[in-house]
Every structure is written in C-alpha cells, then in structure tokens.
Amino acid sequence: MELIIVVTTADYDLWKVNWNEKTINGVKVKCKEFKDGNKVLLLCQARVIKEQKIREETTKQVIKVIECFQGVDIYIAAHKEYVDWSEIRNKVQGERLKGYKDFSHDKSDSVYEVLRNLIIHDNSESYQKLKEILIKLPMVNKLSNLKYRIIFLFLPIDIDAQGLIEVGNTAQYWNGENPYTDDMLEDLWKRARELANDVKQVVNEVKEGASDTGKEKICQAWNKMASLLPNTDKPPEKVTQIFRDLKQTEPVDLEELRCHWTQFHNWLVDLCKAMDELRDVVEKVEGRR
C-alpha cells in the first residue's frame, strides 16, 4: 500500500476539491482512495496565530497522520517552506519515505501541474507521474546513506576505546581476541576513502545543475568534509594514534588513551556534522526545503 500526502493551503484550489473529509489522529484531511487501496491525502497548512509557527505545526500534523499508516510507503508533496524535511526523515523509520518535494502554487511549477491533473481534473494517470517526480531527487537520501556507512566504519573504535578506558585492563577487556591490526586499519581506511569518493560523485552530480551560488556553497561544504577525510594513503593521526593504543597487548597508559580517545571522538563528531551540513546544502540547492 502507498500513501501520497499533499500539503496545501486554504487559499488555493487544491484544498477546495470535493473529496471525502475525515479526521486522522486529530488532523482534518481530504481523502481519495484508489481501487488498489492506495490513497492520496490532502492536508491544509496548520492554522496558527504566529506565522513563524506554521512550519513547525504543519510538520507535526504530517507526522501525526503518518503514524496511523504503519508499514505503508510514504510520498509527500508540500507547499514550499511548510514542512521540515529533516524532522520528517527523523520520524519516518526505515525505507518507508520513498520521495518528497516542495512545490509552489504556480502553474509553471511541474509538481503543481501534476497535482492539479490528479486532484482537480481527477486524472488517475497523474498518480504514477507524481510518484516519479517525488522520487527523482535521490541525492539527499544517497548522502544520508553514505554518511551512516562512513560513520559506522569508525564507531566500533569509539566504543572500544571507551570500553577499554572503563575496564582499565587490556587483557581483561579483549579476553585474548584483540581484533585491531595494521591490516584492519588499512582495510578500514581504504573503505572509508571509497565511500568518500562516492560522496564526491554525488556532489559533482548536484553541482552540474546548481547555480553559481549553489556550486560555491556545495564546494565549501564538501571541502570541510574532505579536510576531515583526506585523500591520503594513511588516515589522520587522530585515527592512527587511537588505533595504536587499541592494538597494544601490554597494559596501556589510561590517561594517554583517554586523551587520544577524546581527540578521535571529537574528530568523528566533526565528520558527522560536516556530512550533515553537506547534506543540508545539497537539499537546499535541490529545492527540497
């Protein structure tokens, strides 16, 4: 089953369509159900006194509706600036969020044109076309996926360093099965560099269709990330020094280990933040906020 959620405003023709009205989890919607069980739900922007609260409250309404459709693939088209996509991504678990995009209520907007054909003119063929448009912006999803794959490469190091500091005894912590070797570090860094190159490919693809200002912002965000994950044969010293500590068979200097872990942990946090910033810039350039 699939669900397309369309967020519009009371001022435009989409909301004036004569569809079935219902309340889902306290949110008023207009609904059209197709023969295969798939649905299109119309939501009107949240009505709030303070205009700056519209985005926050409308996003909450969308999430409340989604909560009632567990196990359903979700697609969302929203009036520009009325939905916080970062919050939506955080709340919709797994791979359920298949596509989403902002649109303007302007006849020159390709998304709006398809929405009018589907909702106003009741053209069922536009259902599939709308899905395809919403899916056609995979770059942010690719970057999110690559971010987690890169971070998860280094996360076990962070966990083991904290564990060793807490236990305070090398032999007791590893119990004779220390996995940290030079080969392991070499393989880990090689994989990290491969994933970083995948990120660079996404960046280059987005830059092709970006304005000069957009290209500049993307380059700045990419350079920040690349400085933390440099294209070198060996990882930064903050990675290699914690690796040396962990692979020791003799007792380690806990104060030195704690210092090295702090440096490594901060590097990992900075890398995570840099990838988040890159994803956010790409999202804005693609016009999805």
C-alpha positions in Angstrom: 0.0 0.0 0.0 1.1 3.5 -0.8 0.2 6.9 0.6 0.7 10.3 -1.0 0.3 13.3 1.3 -0.2 16.7 -0.3 0.2 19.7 2.0 -1.5 22.8 0.6 -3.2 25.9 1.9 -6.8 27.1 2.2 -6.2 29.9 -0.3 -5.6 27.6 -3.3 -7.8 25.4 -5.5 -6.3 22.1 -4.4 -7.9 22.3 -0.9 -11.3 23.2 -2.5 -11.7 19.8 -4.1 -14.8 17.9 -3.2 -13.1 14.8 -1.7 -14.2 12.8 1.4 -13.4 14.6 4.6 -12.2 12.7 7.7 -10.1 13.2 10.8 -7.0 11.1 11.2 -5.2 11.3 14.6 -6.8 14.7 15.2 -5.9 16.1 11.8 -8.5 17.1 9.3 -7.8 15.7 5.8 -9.5 15.2 2.5 -9.0 11.7 1.0 -9.2 9.9 -2.3 -8.8 6.1 -2.3 -7.9 4.1 -5.4 -9.0 0.6 -6.4 -5.7 -0.9 -5.3 -6.0 0.6 -1.8 -3.5 3.4 -2.4 -4.5 6.8 -1.0 -4.0 10.5 -1.6 -4.5 12.7 1.4 -4.8 16.4 1.3 -3.7 18.4 4.4 -4.2 22.1 4.9 -1.4 24.1 6.5 -1.7 24.5 10.2 -3.7 27.5 11.4 -1.6 29.3 14.0 -1.5 32.8 15.3 2.2 33.3 14.8 3.3 32.9 11.2 6.7 31.5 12.2 5.0 28.5 13.8 3.3 27.4 10.6 6.2 25.1 9.5 6.6 23.6 12.9 2.9 22.9 13.5 2.2 21.7 9.9 5.2 19.3 10.2 3.7 17.9 13.4 0.3 17.3 11.6 2.0 15.4 8.8 3.9 13.2 11.3 0.6 12.5 13.2 -1.0 11.3 10.0 1.9 9.2 9.0 1.9 7.5 12.5 -1.5 6.0 11.5 -0.1 4.3 8.4 2.5 1.8 9.7 4.1 -0.4 7.0 2.9 1.9 4.2 5.2 3.6 1.6 5.0 7.4 2.0 5.3 10.1 -0.6 4.9 13.8 0.3 4.4 17.0 -1.8 4.3 20.1 0.3 3.8 23.8 -0.2 7.2 25.4 -0.1 8.6 26.1 3.4 5.6 24.5 5.2 7.2 21.1 6.1 10.5 20.5 7.8 12.0 17.6 5.8 14.8 16.9 8.4 12.1 16.3 11.0 10.1 14.1 8.7 13.2 12.0 7.9 14.0 11.6 11.6 10.4 10.4 12.4 9.7 8.1 9.5 11.6 4.9 10.2 13.4 2.6 7.7 12.9 2.9 4.0 9.2 3.9 4.1 9.8 7.5 3.0 10.1 7.0 -0.7 10.0 10.5 -2.0 9.3 14.1 -1.1 9.5 17.6 -2.6 8.4 21.2 -2.1 6.2 22.9 -4.7 4.7 26.3 -5.3 1.1 27.0 -6.3 2.2 28.4 -9.6 1.2 26.9 -13.0 4.8 27.0 -14.1 5.7 24.5 -11.3 5.9 21.0 -12.7 4.8 19.4 -9.4 1.8 21.7 -9.1 0.8 20.9 -12.7 0.7 17.2 -12.0 -1.1 17.7 -8.7 -3.8 19.7 -10.5 -4.3 17.0 -13.0 -4.5 14.4 -10.3 -6.7 16.3 -7.8 -8.7 18.9 -9.7 -9.1 17.1 -13.0 -9.2 13.6 -11.5 -6.7 12.2 -13.9 -5.6 8.9 -12.3 -2.7 8.5 -14.7 -1.1 11.5 -12.9 -0.8 9.4 -9.7 2.2 7.4 -11.1 3.7 10.5 -12.7 3.6 12.3 -9.3 5.4 9.4 -7.6 8.1 9.5 -10.2 8.7 13.2 -9.8 8.9 12.9 -6.0 11.4 10.0 -6.3 13.6 11.8 -8.8 15.6 13.6 -6.2 17.7 10.8 -4.6 20.8 12.9 -3.8 19.9 13.7 -0.2 19.0 10.1 0.5 22.3 9.0 -1.0 24.3 11.3 1.2 22.4 10.2 4.3 23.1 6.6 3.5 26.8 7.3 2.8 27.1 9.3 6.0 25.9 6.4 8.1 28.1 3.9 6.3 31.2 6.1 6.8 30.4 6.8 10.5 29.6 3.1 11.2 33.1 2.2 10.0 34.7 4.2 12.8 32.0 3.8 15.5 33.4 0.5 16.8 36.8 2.2 17.5 35.0 4.8 19.6 33.1 2.2 21.5 36.1 0.0 22.2 38.2 3.0 23.3 35.5 4.0 25.8 35.2 0.3 26.9 38.9 -0.1 27.5 39.0 3.2 29.5 36.2 2.0 31.7 37.6 -1.5 32.3 41.2 -0.3 32.6 42.8 -3.6 31.9 43.8 -4.6 28.3 43.8 -8.4 28.8 40.5 -8.4 30.6 38.8 -6.2 28.0 40.0 -8.2 25.0 39.9 -11.6 26.6 42.6 -12.8 24.2 40.8 -11.7 21.0 42.1 -8.2 20.1 40.9 -7.5 16.5 43.0 -4.4 16.0 45.8 -4.9 13.5 47.7 -2.9 10.9 45.8 -4.7 8.1 42.5 -3.9 9.8 43.3 -0.2 9.8 44.5 -0.3 6.2 41.2 -2.0 5.1 39.1 0.4 7.1 40.8 3.5 5.6 40.5 2.0 2.1 36.8 1.5 2.5 36.4 5.0 4.0 38.1 6.5 1.0 35.9 4.6 -1.4 32.8 5.9 0.3 34.2 9.4 0.4 34.7 9.1 -3.4 31.0 8.1 -3.7 30.1 11.3 -1.8 32.3 13.3 -4.2 30.4 11.8 -7.2 27.1 12.8 -5.7 28.5 16.3 -5.0 29.7 16.6 -8.6 26.3 15.5 -10.0 24.4 18.1 -7.9 26.8 20.8 -8.9 26.0 20.3 -12.6 22.5 21.6 -12.2 23.3 24.2 -9.5 23.5 28.0 -9.8 26.9 29.6 -9.2 25.9 30.5 -5.7 24.8 26.9 -5.1 28.0 25.5 -6.5 30.0 27.7 -4.2 28.1 26.6 -1.1 28.4 22.9 -2.1 32.1 23.3 -2.6 32.6 24.9 0.8 30.6 22.1 2.5 32.5 19.4 0.5 35.9 20.9 1.3 35.1 20.9 5.0 34.2 17.2 4.9 37.2 16.3 2.7 39.6 18.0 5.2 38.4 15.5 7.8 38.6 12.5 5.5 41.6 13.4 3.3 42.5 11.6 0.1 45.7 10.1 1.5 47.2 6.7 1.9 47.0 6.8 5.7 44.3 8.2 8.0 44.7 11.3 10.1 46.9 11.0 13.2 43.8 11.2 15.4 42.7 7.9 13.9 46.1 6.1 13.8 47.1 7.0 17.4 43.9 5.6 18.9 44.4 2.5 16.7 47.9 2.1 18.1 46.5 2.3 21.6 43.8 -0.3 21.0 46.1 -2.9 19.3 48.5 -2.9 22.2 48.9 -6.3 24.0 50.6 -4.7 27.0 48.7 -2.5 29.5 48.0 0.9 28.1 48.5 4.3 29.7 44.9 5.1 30.6 45.5 8.9 30.8 47.1 8.9 27.3 44.3 6.6 26.0 41.7 9.0 27.4 43.4 11.9 25.7 43.7 10.1 22.3 40.1 8.9 22.5 38.9 12.5 23.2 40.7 13.7 20.1 39.4 10.8 18.0 35.8 11.2 19.3 35.8 14.9 18.5 37.1 14.2 15.0 34.3 11.7 14.5 31.7 14.2 15.7 33.1 16.9 13.4 33.0 14.5 10.5 29.4 13.7 11.3 28.5 17.4 11.5 30.3 18.2 8.3 28.4 15.5 6.4 25.1 16.8 7.9 26.0 20.3 6.7 26.8 19.0 3.2 23.5 17.1 3.0 21.6 20.2 4.1 23.3 22.4 1.5 22.5 19.8 -1.2 18.9 19.7 0.0 18.6 23.4 -0.3 20.2 23.5 -3.8 17.8 20.8 -5.0 14.9 23.0 -3.8 13.5 20.5 -1.3 13.1 22.9 1.6 
